[in-house]
Structures are given as C-alpha cells and as structure tokens.
Amino acid sequence: MKALKSLLKGQKGMTGLETAIILIAFVTVAAVFGYAVLSAGLFSAERGKETVYAGLNEAKSNMELSGSVIGTGDNVTYYPVYGINMLGTIKFTVKNAIAGNPIDMTPNGMDPKGVDQSGKNKCVISLTTKHDYINNVLWTYVPVGADNGNNLLETGEQFEITVDINDLTLFGGALSIPDGLLQANDTFSLQVKPAIGSTITIQRQLPAAIAPVMDLH
C-alpha cells in the first residue's frame, strides 16, 4: 500500500468542468470551420449558377428569321460596261423570339427617322461570297406592323432588314469588281450577330436568271 501510495503521489485527475471546457472548444472550432466550408460552397455554387445562366443567355437565340429572304435584281443600272445582271438588294424580316429580351437594332446606316447611325450599331451583319468577306456591312431596317418608334426589336415587333449590295460596290468598294458582283447561280451567306444571343446564319443561292424580285432558297 505504501508503494502504491508513493506511485500515485502528486497525480491529479481532470475534473468534469475541464472536460466540458475542452469539449466546448472543440465544438466551437468545428462549428467555425464548418461555417467557413459551407460559405465557400454556397459562394461557389452561386457563381457556378451565374456562369450557367450567362452561358444559356448567350447561347439561346433572341432573334429569329420570319418569312422568306427576298432578293431584288439590278439590271445593269450601275455596271452597263460589264453587261452584268446582278443582285441589287437582300431583304429579310426578323422578329424577337418568344420571351426574348429586347434587341438593339440601331442600323449601320439610316434609321427609319432618317438619322444616319453608321458605325453606332450593336447588331453586326456580315456578308460572305465566293470572292469576298465583308464584316459589318451597311444595312437599314423598316418596322413591319406594330412598332413603338425606337430601335429595339421587342416581343410582337418585326423589322424588315435591307442590305444594299450597291452600297458595297459603288460607295464602300468592298466587293471585288466585277467578279465579286452577285450574279446568277452565285451563293452568299449573311450572318446577323446581335450583341446578346446566338448568330443567325442565312445561306442562299441566286436563281439561274436574275429577276426584279426573287424568293431566294
């Protein structure tokens, strides 16, 4: 007994209060760590959701083609020296897709009010032919049907867009002369690229004979 008492001499045990303090400290640290991890997870999930929504908004089309693509013929009005019957203008109508956001359709040319908006457009139209590629061509529009008088293409509105090929030959000089002039059986591609939303691609072939009005297929 004396030997046992000597071994245990000076030894102290932990009280219940000390144990509780240590346990509370561990629980507090774990709670703080858990809150930090949870906050980081929620932040990451929120940022991921924003990225997904932004991608969907960019990928979905807010604009769609409405009806046919019409071409008008230019019977050697500007190039009689070459004896060429060429495509004069390209006309097509666009509308806002269902539940789409308003699209800024300020033209790269004269707006319906007669104000020159060249170089102020956010919707870009490019033209590709077998000889040339022209980005941000001149184009104009006129509203068809319901219209509230601004340059925004909104739900229920339709705009007829005109690309004047003569602007690309006489004034802009962007098309190759005479090979670049769009003639019978030639193909071309228009890309309508709004500031937000996907691009509309219009590919058409001219008929075997240029007519004053042509429904292009």
C-alpha positions in Angstrom: 0.0 0.0 0.0 2.8 2.3 0.8 4.5 1.6 -2.5 1.2 2.2 -4.3 0.7 5.5 -2.5 4.1 6.6 -3.5 3.4 5.9 -7.2 0.2 7.9 -7.1 1.6 10.7 -5.0 1.2 14.1 -6.7 -1.1 12.8 -9.5 -4.2 14.9 -10.2 -7.2 13.9 -12.3 -9.3 16.1 -14.7 -12.5 17.5 -13.3 -15.7 17.5 -15.2 -15.5 21.2 -15.7 -12.2 21.0 -17.5 -13.5 18.3 -19.7 -16.5 20.4 -20.6 -14.3 23.4 -21.5 -12.2 21.3 -23.8 -15.3 19.8 -25.4 -16.8 23.2 -25.9 -13.6 24.4 -27.5 -13.5 21.5 -30.0 -17.2 22.1 -30.9 -16.6 25.8 -31.4 -13.6 25.2 -33.7 -15.5 22.6 -35.6 -18.5 24.9 -36.0 -16.4 27.8 -37.3 -14.6 25.5 -39.7 -17.9 24.1 -40.9 -19.4 27.5 -41.4 -16.3 28.6 -43.5 -16.6 25.5 -45.6 -20.3 25.9 -46.1 -20.0 29.6 -47.0 -17.3 28.8 -49.6 -19.5 26.0 -51.0 -22.5 28.3 -51.3 -20.4 31.1 -52.9 -19.0 28.6 -55.4 -22.5 27.2 -56.2 -23.8 30.7 -56.7 -21.0 31.7 -59.1 -21.5 28.4 -61.0 -25.2 29.1 -61.3 -24.5 32.6 -62.7 -22.0 31.2 -65.2 -24.5 28.6 -66.4 -27.3 31.3 -66.8 -24.9 33.6 -68.6 -23.9 30.8 -71.0 -27.6 29.9 -71.6 -28.4 33.5 -72.2 -25.6 33.8 -74.7 -26.3 30.5 -76.5 -30.1 30.9 -76.9 -31.4 32.8 -79.8 -33.3 36.0 -79.0 -33.9 36.7 -82.7 -35.3 34.5 -85.5 -36.0 34.8 -89.2 -39.6 35.5 -90.1 -40.7 34.5 -93.6 -38.7 34.5 -96.9 -35.4 36.0 -97.9 -36.1 38.3 -100.9 -33.6 39.4 -103.5 -34.1 42.2 -106.0 -32.3 42.4 -109.3 -30.3 45.3 -110.6 -30.4 45.1 -114.4 -27.1 46.8 -115.3 -28.1 50.0 -113.7 -24.7 50.7 -112.3 -22.4 48.5 -114.4 -23.5 48.6 -118.0 -19.9 48.4 -119.2 -19.7 44.9 -117.9 -23.2 43.8 -119.1 -24.0 42.2 -115.8 -27.3 41.4 -114.3 -26.5 41.5 -110.6 -28.2 41.2 -107.2 -29.3 44.6 -106.0 -30.6 44.2 -102.5 -31.2 41.5 -100.0 -34.3 41.8 -97.8 -35.4 39.7 -94.8 -37.6 40.1 -91.8 -36.6 39.3 -88.2 -38.6 39.1 -85.0 -38.0 38.6 -81.3 -38.1 35.0 -80.2 -40.7 34.1 -77.6 -39.9 35.8 -74.2 -36.7 37.2 -75.7 -35.1 40.3 -74.3 -35.3 43.5 -76.4 -32.5 43.6 -79.1 -30.8 46.8 -80.1 -31.3 47.1 -83.8 -29.7 50.5 -84.4 -28.8 50.2 -88.1 -25.4 50.7 -89.6 -26.9 53.3 -91.9 -30.1 55.5 -92.0 -32.7 54.6 -89.3 -36.4 54.9 -90.1 -36.4 58.5 -88.9 -33.8 59.5 -91.4 -30.9 59.8 -89.0 -27.5 58.4 -90.1 -26.5 55.8 -87.5 -23.5 54.4 -89.4 -20.9 53.0 -87.0 -23.2 53.1 -84.0 -24.8 49.7 -84.5 -24.5 46.9 -81.9 -26.1 44.3 -84.2 -23.5 43.4 -86.8 -24.3 41.8 -90.2 -21.5 40.2 -92.3 -21.6 39.1 -95.9 -19.6 36.2 -97.4 -19.4 35.4 -101.1 -17.1 33.2 -103.1 -14.7 36.1 -103.6 -15.2 38.4 -100.6 -15.9 38.6 -96.9 -17.3 41.9 -95.6 -17.8 42.4 -91.9 -20.3 45.0 -90.5 -21.9 45.8 -93.9 -24.2 48.8 -94.2 -27.8 47.9 -93.5 -31.1 49.6 -92.8 -34.5 48.5 -91.5 -38.1 49.5 -91.6 -40.7 48.3 -89.0 -43.4 45.9 -90.2 -46.7 46.1 -88.3 -46.6 47.0 -84.6 -43.9 49.5 -83.7 -43.3 51.7 -80.7 -40.9 54.0 -82.6 -37.5 53.0 -81.1 -34.6 50.9 -82.4 -35.3 48.0 -80.0 -36.7 44.8 -81.5 -39.2 43.8 -78.8 -41.8 41.0 -78.5 -44.5 41.4 -81.0 -42.5 43.6 -83.4 -40.9 42.7 -86.7 -38.2 44.6 -88.6 -37.5 44.2 -92.4 -33.8 44.5 -92.9 -32.3 45.6 -96.2 -28.7 45.0 -97.2 -28.0 47.1 -100.3 -25.4 45.4 -102.5 -24.9 48.7 -104.4 -23.6 50.2 -101.1 -20.8 47.6 -101.2 -19.8 48.3 -104.7 -20.4 52.0 -105.5 -19.8 53.6 -102.1 -18.0 51.1 -99.9 -16.0 49.5 -102.7 -15.8 46.3 -100.6 -16.9 43.8 -103.2 -14.5 42.8 -105.9 -15.4 44.3 -109.3 -16.6 42.6 -111.5 -16.0 39.1 -110.2 -17.4 39.8 -106.7 -20.8 41.0 -108.0 -23.5 38.5 -107.1 -24.8 37.1 -110.3 -27.0 34.2 -111.4 -26.3 30.9 -109.6 -24.0 32.5 -107.1 -24.3 31.7 -103.4 -23.9 34.0 -100.5 -24.1 33.9 -96.7 -25.3 36.6 -94.3 -24.6 36.4 -90.6 -26.8 38.5 -88.3 -24.9 38.9 -85.0 -26.8 40.6 -82.2 -24.9 41.9 -79.1 -26.7 39.3 -77.0 -27.8 35.9 -78.2 -26.8 33.5 -80.9 -26.0 34.3 -84.5 -28.5 33.8 -87.3 -26.9 32.4 -90.5 -28.7 32.9 -93.8 -27.3 31.0 -96.8 -29.0 31.4 -100.2 -28.3 30.7 -103.9 -29.4 33.0 -106.6 -31.6 31.5 -109.4 -30.4 30.8 -112.9 -31.7 34.2 -114.1 -31.8 37.5 -112.1 -35.3 38.8 -111.8 -36.6 42.1 -110.4 -38.0 40.2 -107.3 -36.7 36.7 -106.3 -37.7 34.5 -103.3 -34.3 33.0 -102.5 -33.9 29.4 -101.4 
